[in-house]
Amino acid sequence: MSEWLFRDTVIQADKRAVRDIVRSTGFFSAEEIDVAEELVCEHLQKGTASGYLFVFAQSPDGQVPGYACYGPVPCTARSFDLYWIAVHAGGRGRGLGKALMHEVERRLRASGGGKLIAETSSREQYAPTQAFYRSCGFIEEARIRDYYAPGEDILYFTKSLG
Ligand SMILES: CC(C)(COP(=O)(O)OP(=O)(O)OC[C@H]1O[C@@H](n2cnc3c(N)ncnc32)[C@H](O)[C@@H]1OP(=O)(O)O)[C@@H](O)C(=O)NCCC(=O)NCCS
């Protein structure tokens, strides 16, 4: 049995949990950490109408070691952006990232499938993130060269959900 429970309801305490998780990764700027928390606030205010849907992992002791945030791309039939997926630095490499992705995919399949899109940078720092998406069955479908800066491309990883 999984050591985590997964929930898609969002509670006030998730604002703090998301900050802690995202900060712990060492990947994101202060501004990006604020944005991650703002998406939780948006959901708390507007619910699913915010366009930001969540899956939180919860340990038996009530800790939240990881989460994913995704939502429909406006003006598409069934394309979804994966905005964030992050596991607390202390809990990585134990299958939680993959389990969170599975939970996102399960929810999308149950509501009719579609295409899930994850963006990342070509920078060497993001090689583990790219490896993670590949291992979850995503393919690198598109790339815009020099998007973030000269020599730093944006990569679009996608997965079709039947
Ligand atoms: C990416 C991330 C969510 C993965 O979570 P995780 O719990 O460590 O990953 P898992 O243990 O579920 O690993 C799943 C697969 O990804 C691969 N993977 C994970 N981290 C990796 C790394 N550092 N290097 C290479 N492969 C890696 C694993 O090999 C594994 O593949 P396998 O099942 O075929 O063995 C996590 O490392 C993280 O929070 N990273 C920083 C934030 C980030 O980059 N988020 C994505 C953009 S928003």
The ligand as an ORCA input file, in Angstrom:
! r2SCAN-3c Opt
* xyz 0 1
  C      11.067     16.302    -10.502
  C      10.560     15.789     -9.142
  C       9.098     16.221     -8.959
  C      10.654     14.242     -9.139
  O      10.145     13.756     -7.910
  P      10.785     12.464     -7.191
  O       9.844     12.022     -6.128
  O      12.172     12.769     -6.780
  O      10.836     11.418     -8.405
  P      10.550      9.853     -8.351
  O      11.272      9.249     -7.199
  O       9.090      9.608     -8.448
  O      11.273      9.394     -9.692
  C      10.522      9.128    -10.852
  C      11.436      8.918    -12.024
  O      12.116     10.138    -12.371
  C      13.520      9.905    -12.443
  N      14.237     10.953    -11.736
  C      13.828     11.606    -10.629
  N      14.786     12.440    -10.203
  C      15.833     12.266    -11.049
  C      17.154     12.785    -11.118
  N      17.596     13.698    -10.214
  N      17.969     12.397    -12.125
  C      17.555     11.494    -13.045
  N      16.323     10.924    -13.014
  C      15.480     11.312    -12.029
  C      13.781      8.632    -11.666
  O      14.862      7.943    -12.246
  C      12.509      7.859    -11.751
  O      12.531      7.026    -12.870
  P      12.242      5.444    -12.748
  O      10.886      5.331    -12.068
  O      12.226      5.034    -14.183
  O      13.359      4.918    -11.913
  C      11.426     16.315     -7.959
  O      12.749     15.899     -8.131
  C      11.414     17.821     -7.779
  O      10.623     18.356     -7.009
  N      12.306     18.543     -8.507
  C      12.438     19.975     -8.376
  C      11.241     20.706     -8.934
  C      11.022     20.473    -10.405
  O      11.929     20.459    -11.209
  N       9.715     20.331    -10.780
  C       9.320     20.175    -12.158
  C       9.079     21.485    -12.816
  S       7.786     22.418    -12.038
*
